[in-house]
Amino acid sequence: MKIYKKIRLESRLVYGLLIVAVFILALMSTFLYKDMSKYQSNLFKTAMEPLLDMKKKEAEYFFLSHSKIATSIIQSEDFDSFIKTGKNKDSLQKLFSFICKANSSINKIRYIDENGDEIIIIERDYNSPQIKIIEDNKLQNKKTSSYFINSSILEPQSIWLSKIELNLKEKEIELPSRPTLKVSTPAWVDSVAKGIVIMDIDLDTFFSQLSIPKIFNLFLFDQDGYYLLHYKREKQYSRYLNNKDNVFNDFNLTRPFLEEIREPQFIENMSFINLFNNSSEKIYAAIQLNKNHIALSDKDMIFIIVKNLALLIFWMFLIWYVISQMMKDVYDGLTTKIKEKDIAEDKLSLINIELESRVEERTKKLTASLETIHHVKSLLKISNNENKTLLMQQDFFIKKMMHEIGTPVSIIVLNTDLLYRKFGEDKHLNMIKASSKILTTIYNDIAYTISKKSNNHEAQMNDLCKFIHDRVSYFHELLKVKSIDCEVECSEVSMVWINSIELQRLLDNTISNAIKYSHENGKIVVRLETKRDTISLSIEDFGIGIKNVETIFTNFYRDDNIHIGLGIGLSIVNDICKSNDIKIEVNSILNKGTLFTYTFNRPLNISKDSGEEI
């Protein structure tokens, strides 16, 4: 009976320990969940403050740079001459066209006189890279428009910004929708108001620069709560496309809360900031921790807790089952085999010792294996996070670098052209202009390399002869700096089926390489030969030649004789030729020159005289 009581006491002790263990584990899990949630919230707030501040500075820089372009037009000699004399209208149109070409975010530039009449309109053609001049019979009177009324009353050098609106075509929202901002400045000459200059800015480029890591959701909205940018595309531009979607309904915000925002404000897993203001509206930005990541973190924590509880219950149940069986055997032994008690206890003791030894040995092995697995997982997680961070930083750096380079290059080219017009032809200005065109060519190569994966460059019919004359004229200053004579042997229309941007990259890289490899006072010959089924384009220089012809199309390759450029130009040319079924032949002799030959397949059913389909 003493043994029976002892077993009952031990079984009750086991049940009590099981209950206490479950309670302690549940309590620890609750505190762990709260601490992790608090840490996650603090980490989100710490990460968001510099990110929001950086996005605000990017917005201010974007609108300031375009404002400076508008005021520089008013200060140019071409504009002043046209206002005072009414002459040289074509020079002002060329200046407007050049600015549009240099800055891809400018869709339209207009000059409206003091009576509200449109005098000059330069507009971007979205189906091609061309800039077109609107004919006089299509010009209108905008005296009653809000932008004319608000801009014409401003002081000199002042800037007026419109609300961000979707672009309209014949009083209908143009599809696909394009967000547009109007930037205008008054034209004052000799203290007399002479109208306004107004630019339409395409904000798609600006919105793409506001990209953030995918673990966050980004929102842009105005003072009325309507979305301008939303990670769900169907909610974008809700003022124009869907009046039901706004931040007040989605996040239970109030107008007083928005009006009081000066510095970043944090609410749970969201942060808000006043991005920028103008006379027409206020724009706010909000960043939210992606719900999928939040849910994933919660699921991970719940999974860990449930797993630990299940393991504890399983082992306690196993212990309870083993002890119950042991007690049952003991109870049976007390009634039937009392004499064999000592022998049975000895055997049971030996079994327990052996079992404990095996369990202890197996536990040590499992512990060592678990520690190894945990260490490997930690290393993999750290490596994965570092790789993701490096890739994000690289992507952000390249986009930021392209944005930072684009506007200064445009301003350098614009001001060089203005100096050229003011002081006439000059050796130093030619050097500056030639260098800026080299920089522009490199910039365009990098931009094409970045965008070629996301943009589908659709082919269209282009006159190859006209394109050659245009691109040789573009490199006029580079040729003049090295006193190189460039002969172009083509006169008839030669139509090819290729995207105009890709054709420009092919010609620019080949011609610029010919200039680069030529001697001073040298010569370049561009020939175009039209055959029955093909069109052959050859570009030949008589310079230093290429040492390793078989490797020139490798990315980042530069010949030993040349240390200028990034080494991506001919790699881009090779990719374009492969995608458009263009055959390349390269022949080069050191110190004698190089000949590039491109063979295009001639399109069928094309009129030789007009270049149009029959």
C-alpha positions in Angstrom: 0.0 0.0 0.0 2.9 2.4 0.7 4.1 1.8 -2.9 0.6 2.5 -4.2 0.4 5.8 -2.3 3.8 6.8 -3.5 2.9 6.2 -7.1 -0.4 8.2 -6.7 1.6 11.1 -5.2 4.1 11.0 -8.1 1.3 10.9 -10.7 -0.3 14.0 -9.2 3.0 15.8 -9.1 3.4 15.0 -12.9 0.0 16.5 -13.6 0.7 19.6 -11.6 4.1 20.1 -13.3 2.3 19.8 -16.7 -0.2 22.5 -15.9 2.5 24.8 -14.5 4.7 24.3 -17.6 1.8 25.1 -20.0 0.8 28.2 -18.0 4.5 29.5 -18.0 4.9 28.9 -21.7 1.7 30.7 -22.5 2.7 33.7 -20.3 6.1 33.9 -21.9 4.6 33.7 -25.4 2.3 36.6 -24.6 5.1 38.9 -23.4 7.3 37.8 -26.4 4.5 38.8 -28.8 4.0 42.2 -27.2 7.7 42.9 -27.1 8.1 42.0 -30.8 5.1 44.1 -31.8 6.6 47.1 -29.9 10.0 46.6 -31.4 8.5 46.4 -34.9 6.6 49.7 -34.4 9.7 51.5 -33.2 11.8 50.1 -36.1 9.1 51.3 -38.6 9.2 54.8 -37.1 13.0 55.0 -37.1 13.1 53.8 -40.8 10.4 56.2 -42.0 11.7 59.6 -40.8 14.8 59.7 -43.1 12.8 58.1 -46.0 10.0 60.7 -45.8 12.5 63.5 -45.5 14.3 62.3 -48.6 11.1 62.0 -50.7 10.1 65.5 -49.7 13.5 66.9 -50.9 13.2 64.9 -54.1 9.8 66.6 -54.8 11.1 70.1 -54.0 14.1 69.5 -56.3 11.9 68.3 -59.2 9.5 71.3 -59.1 12.4 73.8 -58.5 14.4 72.5 -61.5 11.4 72.9 -63.9 10.6 76.3 -62.5 14.1 77.4 -63.3 13.7 76.2 -66.9 10.5 78.4 -67.3 12.3 81.5 -66.0 15.4 80.8 -68.1 13.1 80.9 -71.2 11.9 84.4 -70.2 15.5 85.6 -69.8 16.8 84.2 -73.1 17.8 86.5 -76.0 15.5 84.7 -78.5 12.5 85.4 -76.3 13.4 89.0 -75.7 14.1 89.6 -79.4 10.7 88.1 -80.4 8.7 90.1 -77.9 10.4 93.4 -78.8 10.5 93.1 -82.6 7.9 90.3 -83.4 10.6 88.7 -85.6 12.7 85.5 -85.3 9.7 83.4 -84.3 11.4 80.3 -85.8 14.4 80.8 -83.4 12.0 80.8 -80.4 10.3 77.7 -81.7 13.6 76.0 -82.0 14.5 77.0 -78.5 11.2 75.5 -77.2 11.8 72.3 -79.3 15.3 71.9 -77.9 14.1 72.2 -74.3 11.4 69.5 -74.9 14.0 67.2 -76.5 16.4 67.7 -73.6 13.9 67.1 -70.9 11.6 64.1 -71.5 9.1 65.1 -68.7 8.1 68.3 -70.5 5.1 67.5 -72.8 4.2 71.0 -74.1 5.6 74.6 -74.0 3.4 77.6 -74.9 3.8 81.3 -75.2 0.4 83.2 -74.7 0.4 87.0 -75.2 -1.2 89.6 -73.0 -4.5 89.2 -74.8 -4.7 85.5 -74.1 -3.9 84.4 -77.7 -1.7 81.4 -78.1 1.3 82.5 -80.2 3.6 79.4 -80.1 2.9 75.8 -79.1 5.5 73.1 -79.1 4.1 69.7 -78.2 5.6 66.1 -77.8 4.2 63.4 -80.1 3.7 60.3 -77.9 3.7 57.9 -80.8 7.3 58.9 -81.8 10.3 60.7 -80.4 9.5 63.7 -82.6 8.6 67.2 -81.3 6.0 69.0 -83.4 5.0 72.7 -83.8 1.2 73.3 -83.7 0.0 75.1 -86.8 -1.3 78.7 -86.4 -4.9 77.8 -87.5 -5.1 75.5 -84.5 -4.1 78.1 -81.9 -6.8 79.3 -79.5 -7.6 82.2 -77.1 -7.0 81.2 -73.4 -7.9 84.5 -71.8 -10.7 83.0 -69.6 -8.5 80.0 -68.5 -7.6 79.8 -64.8 -3.9 79.4 -65.5 -3.8 82.5 -67.7 -5.7 84.6 -65.2 -3.6 83.4 -62.2 -0.2 83.7 -64.0 -0.7 87.1 -65.7 -1.1 88.9 -62.4 2.1 87.6 -60.9 5.2 89.7 -60.3 8.3 89.1 -62.5 10.3 85.9 -61.9 7.3 84.4 -60.0 6.1 80.9 -60.6 2.5 79.6 -60.6 1.8 75.8 -60.3 -1.5 74.3 -61.1 -3.3 71.4 -59.5 -2.1 67.9 -60.6 -4.7 66.8 -63.2 -5.1 64.1 -65.8 -4.3 65.2 -69.3 -7.3 66.1 -71.4 -7.7 65.6 -75.2 -10.8 67.2 -76.8 -12.3 67.8 -73.3 -12.1 64.0 -72.5 -9.6 62.3 -70.1 -6.9 60.9 -72.3 -6.2 57.1 -71.9 -3.9 55.8 -70.8 -4.2 58.4 -68.1 -1.2 60.8 -67.7 -0.9 63.0 -64.6 0.0 66.6 -65.7 1.2 69.7 -63.8 1.2 73.1 -65.4 4.2 75.4 -64.6 3.9 79.0 -65.7 5.7 82.4 -65.3 4.7 85.9 -66.4 6.6 87.6 -69.3 7.6 91.1 -68.4 9.5 93.3 -70.8 10.6 96.8 -69.8 8.1 96.7 -66.9 5.2 95.8 -69.2 3.3 92.5 -69.0 3.6 90.6 -72.3 1.7 87.4 -71.4 2.9 84.1 -70.0 5.1 81.1 -70.8 3.5 77.8 -69.6 4.8 74.2 -69.6 2.9 71.0 -69.2 4.9 68.6 -67.1 4.3 64.8 -67.3 4.5 63.5 -63.7 4.8 59.8 -64.5 8.6 60.2 -64.4 8.4 62.0 -61.0 6.1 59.3 -59.6 8.4 56.5 -60.7 11.3 58.3 -58.9 9.3 58.1 -55.6 9.7 54.3 -55.5 10.3 52.7 -52.1 11.1 49.2 -50.9 8.3 46.7 -51.5 7.8 46.1 -47.8 6.0 49.5 -47.8 3.0 50.9 -49.6 3.2 54.5 -50.8 0.2 56.9 -51.2 0.0 60.5 -52.6 -3.2 62.5 -52.1 -4.4 66.1 -52.1 -5.9 68.2 -49.3 -9.4 66.7 -50.1 -8.1 63.2 -49.6 -8.3 62.1 -53.2 -5.5 59.7 -54.3 -3.0 60.7 -56.9 -0.8 57.7 -56.5 -1.8 54.4 -54.9 -0.2 50.9 -54.9 -3.6 49.6 -56.2 -3.8 51.1 -59.7 -7.6 51.1 -59.7 -7.6 53.7 -56.8 -5.3 56.2 -58.5 -6.6 59.6 -59.6 -9.8 59.0 -57.6 -11.0 62.6 -58.0 -11.4 62.0 -61.7 -12.0 58.2 -62.0 -13.7 57.2 -58.7 -15.0 59.7 -56.2 -15.5 57.0 -53.5 -11.9 56.3 -52.8 -10.1 58.7 -50.4 -7.9 58.6 -47.3 -10.7 59.9 -45.0 -12.8 56.8 -45.8 -10.0 54.3 -46.0 -8.1 55.3 -42.8 -10.6 57.3 -40.7 -8.6 60.5 -40.9 -9.9 64.1 -40.5 -9.2 67.3 -42.3 -7.8 69.0 -39.1 -5.3 66.2 -38.8 -4.0 66.9 -42.3 -3.9 70.7 -41.9 -1.8 70.3 -38.7 0.9 68.1 -40.4 4.3 70.0 -40.5 6.7 67.2 -39.6 6.2 63.4 -40.1 3.2 62.1 -38.2 2.9 58.4 -37.2 -0.3 56.4 -36.6 0.2 52.7 -35.9 1.9 51.3 -39.0 1.5 54.4 -41.1 3.4 57.7 -41.4 2.2 61.0 -43.0 4.0 64.1 -44.3 3.2 67.3 -46.2 5.2 66.6 -49.4 4.8 70.1 -51.0 2.4 73.1 -51.3 1.6 75.6 -54.0 -1.0 78.2 -54.6 -3.5 75.7 -56.0 -3.3 72.7 -53.7 -1.4 70.8 -51.0 0.1 67.3 -51.7 0.6 64.8 -48.9 2.5 61.5 -48.8 1.8 58.5 -46.7 3.8 55.3 -46.2 2.3 52.1 -44.8 3.9 48.9 -43.7 2.7 46.3 -46.3 0.0 44.2 -44.7 1.3 41.0 -46.3 4.6 41.5 -44.3 2.7 42.3 -41.1 0.5 39.2 -41.5 3.6 37.1 -42.3 5.3 38.3 -39.1 2.2 37.6 -37.0 1.8 34.1 -38.6 5.4 33.3 -37.9 5.1 34.3 -34.2 1.8 32.4 -33.8 3.3 29.4 -35.5 6.3 29.3 -33.1 4.0 29.6 -30.1 1.6 26.8 -31.3 4.5 24.6 -32.3 6.1 24.9 -28.8 2.8 24.3 -27.1 2.2 21.2 -29.3 5.7 19.8 -28.5 5.2 20.4 -24.8 1.8 18.7 -24.8 3.1 15.8 -26.8 6.0 15.1 -24.5 3.9 15.5 -21.4 1.3 13.2 -22.8 4.0 10.7 -23.7 5.4 10.9 -20.2 1.9 10.6 -18.7 1.2 7.5 -20.9 4.5 5.8 -20.0 3.9 6.5 -16.3 0.3 5.3 -16.5 1.5 2.0 -18.1 4.2 1.7 -15.5 1.6 2.3 -12.7 -0.8 -0.2 -14.3 2.0 -2.8 -14.3 2.8 -2.0 -10.7 -0.8 -2.3 -9.6 -1.1 -5.7 -11.4 2.2 -6.8 -9.9 1.0 -5.9 -6.3 -1.9 -8.2 -6.6 -0.4 -11.1 -8.5 3.4 -11.1 -8.1 4.2 -9.5 -4.7 7.0 -11.9 -4.3 8.7 -10.8 -7.5 8.6 -7.2 -6.4 12.3 -6.8 -5.6 13.4 -8.5 -8.9 11.0 -6.4 -10.9 12.2 -3.2 -9.2 15.8 -4.1 -10.0 15.0 -4.7 -13.6 13.0 -1.5 -13.8 15.9 0.4 -12.3 18.3 -1.0 -14.9 15.9 -0.2 -17.7 15.5 3.4 -16.4 19.2 3.8 -16.1 19.8 2.5 -19.7 16.8 4.6 -21.0 18.1 7.8 -19.3 21.5 7.2 -20.7 20.1 6.7 -24.2 17.8 9.7 -23.9 20.7 11.9 -22.6 22.9 10.8 -25.5 20.2 11.3 -28.1 19.3 14.7 -26.6 22.9 15.9 -26.9 23.0 14.9 -30.5 19.7 16.6 -31.3 20.8 19.7 -29.4 24.0 19.9 -31.4 22.1 19.4 -34.7 19.6 22.0 -33.8 22.3 24.5 -32.8 24.1 23.9 -36.2 20.8 24.3 -38.1 20.0 27.5 -36.3 23.5 28.9 -36.9 23.2 28.1 -40.7 19.7 29.7 -40.9 21.0 32.8 -39.2 23.9 33.1 -41.6 21.6 32.5 -44.6 19.1 35.1 -43.3 21.9 37.7 -42.8 23.3 37.0 -46.2 19.9 37.2 -47.9 19.1 40.5 -46.1 22.4 42.0 -47.1 21.9 40.9 -50.8 18.4 42.5 -50.9 19.7 45.7 -49.3 22.6 45.9 -51.8 20.2 45.3 -54.8 17.8 47.9 -53.5 20.6 50.4 -52.9 22.0 49.7 -56.4 18.6 50.2 -58.1 18.0 53.4 -56.1 21.5 54.7 -56.8 21.2 54.2 -60.5 17.7 55.8 -60.7 18.9 58.7 -58.5 22.1 59.1 -60.5 20.1 59.3 -63.8 17.7 61.8 -62.4 20.5 63.9 -60.9 22.5 63.9 -64.1 19.5 64.5 -66.5 18.6 68.1 -65.4 22.2 69.4 -65.1 23.0 68.0 -68.6 19.9 69.7 -70.0 20.8 73.0 -68.4 24.5 72.8 -69.6 23.3 72.1 -73.2 20.7 74.9 -73.0 23.1 77.5 -71.6 25.8 76.5 -74.1 23.4 77.0 -77.0 22.4 80.4 -75.5 26.1 81.4 -75.3 26.7 80.1 -78.8 23.9 82.3 -80.1 25.1 85.3 -78.1 28.9 85.2 -78.8 28.9 83.3 -82.1 31.2 80.4 -83.0 34.1 79.9 -80.6 36.7 77.2 -80.1 36.0 76.8 -76.3 32.3 76.8 -76.8 32.7 74.1 -79.5 34.7 72.0 -77.0 32.0 72.5 -74.3 29.2 71.6 -76.7 31.1 68.6 -78.0 31.8 67.3 -74.5 28.2 67.8 -73.5 27.1 65.7 -76.5 29.5 63.0 -75.5 28.0 63.1 -72.0 24.4 63.1 -73.5 25.3 60.0 -75.6 26.6 58.1 -72.6 23.5 59.3 -70.6 21.2 58.0 -73.4 23.1 54.6 -73.5 22.6 54.2 -69.7 19.0 55.2 -69.9 18.3 52.8 -72.7 20.1 49.9 -70.9 18.0 50.6 -67.7 14.7 50.9 -69.6 15.0 48.2 -72.3 13.8 45.5 -69.9 10.6 47.4 -68.9 9.9 49.3 -72.2 8.7 47.6 -75.3 10.4 49.4 -78.2 7.9 48.9 -81.0 9.2 49.1 -84.5 8.0 51.7 -87.1 9.0 52.8 -90.6 12.0 55.2 -90.7 13.8 56.9 -93.5 17.4 55.7 -92.9 19.0 58.4 -95.2 17.2 61.2 -93.4 18.2 59.7 -90.0 21.9 59.5 -91.1 21.9 63.2 -92.1 20.3 64.2 -88.8 22.7 62.2 -86.6 25.8 63.4 -88.5 24.6 67.0 -88.0 24.1 66.2 -84.3 27.9 65.3 -84.0 28.9 68.5 -85.9 30.8 70.0 -83.0 32.7 66.7 -82.2 33.8 66.5 -85.9 34.8 70.2 -85.9 36.8 69.9 -82.6 39.0 67.1 -84.2 38.8 68.8 -87.8 37.4 65.6 -89.2 35.7 65.6 -92.6 32.5 63.4 -92.7 31.2 62.4 -96.1 27.6 61.1 -96.4 26.8 59.2 -99.6 23.0 58.8 -99.6 20.4 60.8 -101.4 17.3 58.6 -102.0 14.6 57.6 -99.5 15.6 54.3 -97.9 12.9 53.0 -95.5 13.7 50.5 -92.8 11.5 48.8 -90.2 13.0 49.6 -86.7 12.2 51.6 -83.6 13.5 55.1 -84.0 15.1 55.1 -80.5 17.0 51.9 -81.3 18.1 53.3 -84.7 19.4 56.4 -83.0 21.4 54.4 -80.5 22.9 52.3 -83.3 23.9 55.3 -85.4 25.1 57.4 -82.4 27.4 54.7 -81.0 28.9 53.8 -84.4 29.5 57.4 -85.5 30.9 58.5 -82.1 33.3 55.5 -82.1 34.4 56.4 -85.6 35.2 60.0 -84.4 36.9 58.6 -81.2 39.2 56.3 -83.2 40.0 58.8 -86.0 43.1 61.0 -86.1 42.8 64.8 -86.1 42.3 66.2 -89.7 41.0 62.7 -90.6 38.1 61.5 -92.6 34.9 59.5 -92.1 32.7 58.1 -94.9 29.1 57.1 -94.4 27.6 55.1 -97.4 24.1 53.9 -97.9 23.5 51.3 -100.7 20.0 50.1 -101.6 19.7 46.7 -103.2 16.7 44.6 -104.2 16.1 42.9 -100.9 18.5 44.6 -98.5 19.8 48.1 -97.5 23.6 48.2 -96.7 24.9 50.9 -94.3 28.7 51.3 -93.9 30.6 53.7 -91.7 34.3 53.8 -92.3 37.1 55.7 -90.5 40.8 55.9 -91.3 42.1 56.1 -87.7 44.0 53.9 -85.3 42.0 50.7 -85.9 40.7 48.1 -83.4 43.1 45.6 -81.8 40.5 42.9 -80.7 37.6 42.9 -83.2 36.1 39.6 -81.9 35.5 41.0 -78.3 34.3 44.6 -79.0 30.6 43.6 -78.5 31.3 42.4 -75.0 29.6 44.5 -72.3 32.0 47.0 -70.6 34.9 46.1 -73.1 37.2 49.0 -74.1 40.1 48.6 -76.6 43.6 49.1 -75.1 44.1 52.2 -77.3 41.1 54.1 -76.0 40.2 54.9 -72.4 37.1 57.0 -73.0 33.5 55.8 -72.4 31.9 53.0 -70.4 32.3 50.2 -72.9 28.5 49.5 -73.3 27.8 51.3 -76.6 28.7 48.4 -79.0 27.0 45.9 -76.6 23.8 47.9 -77.0 24.3 48.0 -80.8 24.8 44.2 -80.8 21.6 43.6 -78.9 19.6 46.0 -81.2 20.9 44.2 -84.3 20.0 40.8 -82.9 16.4 41.9 -82.0 15.9 43.5 -85.4 17.6 40.8 -87.6 20.4 43.2 -88.8 23.6 41.6 -89.9 26.9 43.2 -88.6 30.3 43.0 -90.3 33.4 44.6 -88.8 36.8 44.9 -90.6 39.7 46.7 -89.0 43.4 47.1 -89.6 45.6 48.6 -87.0 46.8 52.2 -87.9 44.7 52.1 -91.1 41.1 52.2 -90.0 37.8 50.4 -89.3 34.7 49.6 -91.4 31.4 48.8 -89.8 28.7 47.4 -92.2 25.0 46.9 -91.2 22.7 45.0 -93.6 19.0 45.7 -93.1 16.2 43.6 -94.6 14.3 45.8 -97.0 10.5 46.0 -96.1 8.2 44.7 -98.8 5.6 46.8 -100.6 7.4 50.1 -100.0 7.3 53.0 -102.6 10.9 54.1 -103.4 9.9 57.7 -103.9 7.7 58.3 -100.9 8.6 55.6 -98.4 4.9 54.8 -97.9 3.2 51.5 -98.1 1.6 50.7 -101.5 
